[in-house]
Amino acid sequence: MTGFSLIETLRYEPENGFTRLRLHLARLTRSARRLGFSGAAAAEATLGRAVSGARAPLRVRLTLDRDGSIDVTTAPFVPLADGAAWRVRIASTRLDSSDRLLRMKTTRRSRYEAARSEFSTAEADEVILLNEKGEVCEGTITSVFLDDGSGYLK
């Protein structure tokens, strides 16, 4: 299993810091440990340096390579307009439920890109992937959450 990096995409707001930072770092650390990647312990400090002096909300993307190399890129975070509704479609491309690497966020994106290419940008803002059993897995650029009505989603 080579040729890919672990990835975390976070939102940063100058007044509040990173959204769900502890959860992102825990997932990165867990995935790194399972795959034998080094360097996850340096992620928090690297993220902090990347946003130092930021005065506006940012979308922050961190990648961690097997050798422990970390790369962080930032872009302005642009929230959706109030009342915005996304057009969502279901991909015919399927994920393999036995692929253990799909349990981690990685730069291995060919299935996601294939699913997105099934629809034009005029047809879909997001494309949902199912596995071979027809179970919902995730979006091509989003995570899927179930609101069970019990309160705040973390």
N, C-alpha and C positions, 0 to 999 in steps of 0.2 A: 504494500500500500504506500505508494510514493506519488509525487507529482501533484500534491494538493497541500493546502494550508487550512488550519482552523480559522474560523471567522466569527466575529461578533460585530453587530451593528447596534450602536447606542445613540440615544438622544442626549445632548448636553444643553443645559440652560444655565447662563451665568449666575442667576439668583439661586438656583436649586442644585446645581451640579448635574451629575449623570443620573438619568432615570433608570432605576432598578440595577444599579451598578453591582451590588453584591450578588444578585442572581446571575448576571452576565459573567462575572468573574468565577463564580462557582461552576457554571457550565463549562467555561473555557478550561478551568483547572481539571475538572472531571474528565473531559474529553482528552486533554493532553496526557493525563495519567494513563488512560485506557489505551492510547495509541503510542505511548512512549515518546511523546514530544517533550522537549525541555523548554524552560523559559517562561512558563505561564506566571510564575511569581513576580516577574517584572512588568506584567501588563498594567497594573494600576498606576504605577509611577510613570510609565510611558504614556498612558492616556492623559494623565495630569499635565505632563509637559506639552502634549499636543494641543491642549485647549487653554494653556496659560495665556492670559490676557484677552481671551475671547469676550466680546461685548454683545454678541447676538447668539441665539440658539443655533446649534450645529447638529448635523448628522455625522456621526463619527464611525468610521469603519476600521477595525483592528484585525490584522491577520497575524497568525503565529505559525511559523514554519517548523518543521521537524527539528531543525538544529537550534531552535530557540530564537531565531531572528523574528523581530516584531516590526511591523509596518503599520502606521496609523495615517489615515487620510481623513480630511474633514471637508464638509460642504455645508452651505447654509441649510438650516432646517426650515422647510416651508410647510406649515400645517394646512390641512384641508380646510376649505371654507365651511362655515357653519351651514349645516343642511346638505352638504355634499353627499351624493350617493354614488357608489362605485358600481360599475357593470362587472359582474363576476360570472365566469364561465367555468365549466368542468372540462378538464383536459381528457383527451382519449389516451394520451401517454400515461402509462401506469408506473408506479414505483414497486419495487420488489420488497415485500415485507421481511424477507430473510437477509436483506442487505444491512448489516449492522452499522455500516458507515453512515447510513441515512439517519441514524439516531443522534448524529452530531452535526453542527453547523460547519460546513467546509466550503472551499472554493470549487469543489467538484460539482459543476452546475449544468452539465450537458442535458440531463433529463428536464431540468427546470426551463432551460432555454428552448428545448424542443416543445414543451407544453405551451410556453408563451407564444411561440411561432405559429401555433394552431389558429390563433385569432389575431386580427388586426387591432391596432390601438383604438380604432373606432368601435370595435366590437366588445372589447374587454379591457378593464383597468387592472384586473387581477384574474389569474387562472388558478383554480384549485386542483391539486393532484390527489388522486385516489391510488390505493394499492391494488394488486391483482384480485383482492377479495371485495373490492368496492368500498373499502373503508376510507374515510377522509384522513389525509395525512397532513398536508400543509399547503400554503399558497406558494406561488413562484417567487414572490417578494414579501410575503407576510407570513405570520404564524396564525394558526386558527385557534380561537379561544371559544369555549362554551360558557355562556352566561347561564348559570343554574339558578339565578335569582337569590343566592345566599348572601350577596353583598359585593364589596369592592373586589374587582379583579386585580390580582397582583402580577 
